[in-house]
């Protein structure tokens, strides 16, 4: 399993992907899920999740180029599309065709073929855009009212994004929030793990992408994880206690002689026989 997140804030674009893939607890490998296409006139970042064979086949198709119409000698590639929306459609076609080729065969063996992609970038001077592409070839665009998209193991890292990220969030804060989202996911799901590949691109003409990888033992990520945990505990402790919870359970404690220890049931003794023995004991005491 993997986890990828893309954030399109007013200041620009931040995309992150872990690099862990597994076929069981004893078969864990590392594959890069963040793919960068940086050209003089365009920038495209792709994060992949789901079936590794399907997403790798889709990327290979994109490198070779897709035949879009009969009689058209020029193959469609990321480099010859006029804008980022057309690139998104092209990537959707590559993903759809790659999955269709293997879906039935994988289904017979009980193997899932689902896959999804995050794509962000721009062509020329157009604004930066971010899309989520489904394996049916369709896509949705990230909008300011909900400035992030996720693929893969999304549920553990979504709450912090919902609460803390807005379109006005700075690049610095967006990066921190994204890493906290990853830390929360890694705490709850062993299938997601380091390294984390990331790329950042500011939304102004002439800006250059910045790539970075969080490796095992990264000092900043270690401090971020520890600080986030401590702040959560402190915040929880600072909230007033629920008024419906009594300060002391069972009000006043009874004398030790009045407390009857619960009867421990003997393994192998039927419940009806156990109840009969209890009743006989009570009669003898009476």
Secondary structure as GFF3:
##gff-version 3
##sequence-region A 1 286
A	DSSP	beta_strand	3	9	.	.	.	ID=ss1
A	DSSP	beta_strand	12	18	.	.	.	ID=ss2
A	DSSP	beta_strand	20	22	.	.	.	ID=ss3
A	DSSP	beta_strand	28	30	.	.	.	ID=ss4
A	DSSP	beta_strand	34	39	.	.	.	ID=ss5
A	DSSP	beta_strand	42	50	.	.	.	ID=ss6
A	DSSP	alpha_helix	52	64	.	.	.	ID=ss7
A	DSSP	three_ten_helix	78	80	.	.	.	ID=ss8
A	DSSP	alpha_helix	84	108	.	.	.	ID=ss9
A	DSSP	beta_strand	115	123	.	.	.	ID=ss10
A	DSSP	beta_strand	129	134	.	.	.	ID=ss11
A	DSSP	beta_strand	139	141	.	.	.	ID=ss12
A	DSSP	beta_strand	148	152	.	.	.	ID=ss13
A	DSSP	alpha_helix	155	164	.	.	.	ID=ss14
A	DSSP	alpha_helix	171	188	.	.	.	ID=ss15
A	DSSP	beta_strand	196	202	.	.	.	ID=ss16
A	DSSP	beta_strand	210	214	.	.	.	ID=ss17
A	DSSP	alpha_helix	219	238	.	.	.	ID=ss18
A	DSSP	three_ten_helix	256	258	.	.	.	ID=ss19
A	DSSP	alpha_helix	271	285	.	.	.	ID=ss20
###
